[in-house]
Amino acid sequence: MKKSVEEDVFIPLYPKSSVEDKSSLRSKFQERCFWSAVKLLSNILLWDGIVQEDTVRDLGVSKLLNRYLLLNLLNTPPGPDNIEKCSKVVACLPERWFQGLRSGSTIPELRNFCQHLLQ
């Protein structure tokens, strides 16, 4: 899993002007890379409860979500596309991570993602 996150994930950052046209090659390539990374996130987080939780959180959230996916989300204009992307990321997160947390709080690794959701 570590090797996949470190060597296989690539989401290019293009100027907004070159990806605003959803039919452009750059936009399509960036989207494919994003969704591939979301699939990897989902697969890594499925190991929660089997592999040590610290390892799963580090690889899935700290490295994959916060390094790659969040950058793309921050550069996606507000609207239906961003909402869909965020919803898919949230759907990957294990529910047990949030049990026992008080309302309005989250695990430390998700603070930046939560800030994005609030905005």
C-alpha positions, 0 to 999 in steps of 0.5 A: 500500500505504501509503495502504491501511494508513494509511486503510483499516485499522480494528479497533475495540477493545471491552471484553472483556465486549462481545465475549466473546459471539461472536454479538454484532454487536460481536464479529462486526464486530471479527472481520471487521476483523481478518481483513480486516487479515490479508488486507492483511498477506498481500498486502503481504508477497507484495511481498517481493522485488519492493518494497524489503524495508525498505518491506515490513517497515515497512508490513506488520510495523511498521505493520499487524501491530504497530499493529493486529493485535497489539492485537487478539491481545493482547485475544483470550483464550488458546485456539483463536481466538488460536492460529488468528489467530497461525497465520494471521499467521505463515503470511504472513511470508516464510520468507527473513526467518528464514534465517540467524538463530540458533535462538530469535532473530527480526527486530527488528520481530517482537519484540513478536509473538514475546513474545505467542507465547511467552506 
